[in-house]
Amino acid sequence: MVNTKISLCGIEIDNPIIPASGTFGYGKEFNEFYDINILGSFSFKGTTKDPRFGNATPRIAETEGGMLNSVGLQNPGVEKVISEELPALKKFFHKPVMANVSGFAIEDYAYTCEKLDGEEQVGWIEVNISCPNVHGGGMSFGTDAKNAAEVTKAVKKVTTKPIIIKLTPNVTDIAEIAKAVEDAGADGVSLINTLSGMRINMAKRKPLLANVTGGLSGPCTFPVALRCVWQVYNAVKIPIVGMGGVTTAEDVIEMMMAGATAVQVGAANLVDPYACKKIIEELPAAMEKYRIGSLEEIIGGAH
């Protein structure tokens, strides 16, 4: 009998499978396909202080081995998430949920995190630091170690729940950023966010996406994500939530051997709404194939 349970920042979950933010909404759409309580947890849609309509269309483009998106953090804002989405979620999801937070200034991050910290069902707060810092010349928080640390310190001051900082791969040294947020008090890190990419409509001779560039996700990103998890595991002692191109139970095991404690599944949910259910069901057999009794014993096991 294999053991799929893991502990993420002190919270035990039944398995390490967590649908990634932006690919699972607030859960209700997927709960119509299957009982999502089989999940370890899920990271809900990126939430900001104020409502956002998102970027202009077209904002999705297919590409070989994946997809590009430039949705632009479309969400109803934290007040409505607290008053409408979380009460609705509580009716059908009975586990701690991961709250994903984005912002455009340090004060925005702090405000939104403090609000969500007071919600009983929120187990962890995942802070996405790859959004533009409009108060600082358009630089992304996640591409500068000092800025990343400042956001981490600000949200830690106003929260009591585990803070997991979501890192961008669009940097020279992701391990440096991870170490900076660990030193600033982060309880964990999640990586990778999407890779920056674009496509061109050759008939119209212009970019396919209205925003020109978008985030690349899907199976083509898996080797990059695995490399990043490996590097960050060598740099920090806090838990890592690995993600990027995960589509199978074997991908999950490989990601955990590289150093991940839990594993998020993103684009696969948009291709197949049963993707996470299938991975969870196939995980015990994959563990037996590789003679794994407990998933916790293989975290970082390839190092």
BELGI-V354498 format. One record per run of one state. SS is the DSSP state (h for helix, s for strand, l for the rest). FROM is the first residue (numbers start at 1). TO is the last residue. If there is no record, write none. Layout:
# BELGI-V354498
{{SS	FROM	TO} {SS	FROM	TO}}
This chain:
# BELGI-V354498
{{l	1	2} {s	3	3} {l	4	5} {s	6	8} {l	9	10} {s	11	13} {l	14	16} {s	17	19} {l	20	27} {h	28	31} {l	32	35} {h	36	38} {l	39	40} {s	41	43} {l	44	46} {s	47	47} {l	48	51} {s	52	52} {l	53	59} {s	60	63} {l	64	65} {s	66	69} {l	70	74} {s	75	75} {l	76	77} {h	78	90} {l	91	96} {s	97	101} {l	102	105} {h	106	117} {l	118	121} {s	122	128} {l	129	131} {s	132	132} {l	133	133} {h	134	136} {l	137	139} {s	140	140} {h	141	143} {l	144	144} {h	145	157} {l	158	161} {s	162	166} {l	167	173} {h	174	183} {l	184	187} {s	188	191} {l	192	194} {s	195	197} {l	198	199} {s	200	201} {l	202	205} {s	206	207} {l	208	213} {s	214	217} {l	218	218} {h	219	235} {l	236	238} {s	239	243} {l	244	248} {h	249	258} {l	259	261} {s	262	265} {l	266	267} {h	268	271} {l	272	274} {h	275	289} {l	290	293} {s	294	294} {h	295	298} {l	299	303}}
